[in-house]
């Protein structure tokens, strides 16, 4: 029967189209998994923890300013802040090494290309590279704000202690120089 043969042929063609569509879907799913793994590896290597981020954005130094009998607690929080600052510095150095300083956008695109070598979509690589650039910029801003807060707190802290007559000579010029020296020493 010619209708039965045409019907079988049409069904076979439909099945082949469906098989090709399923194959494409599985390929896209595998590419998406590779991209997710590349992003997770990137974030694990180059991202701050939520706690480090919170410390850098909100640590108030109040526990250091008013040291009481609970010195251990204030030391722990202060050291955690300094470790978070160190982590940002380390991440920025690693980002610089990984992506280089010149033409970093194409270096980042190459990194994501290597991490997801099966990907052929240039726009997804450039999206990854621009996301990494935004991340670098965000880390730089976070680091700068944290250093600025630390600097202002140190200025205030050293100024308050420079006003204590038991700690410093009465000459305001010498006290100012000593405060500047102490501030520079603390920041180095």
Helices and strands as residue ranges (DSSP letters): H 2-46, H 50-58, H 62-65, H 71-99, H 104-115, H 122-162, H 172-187
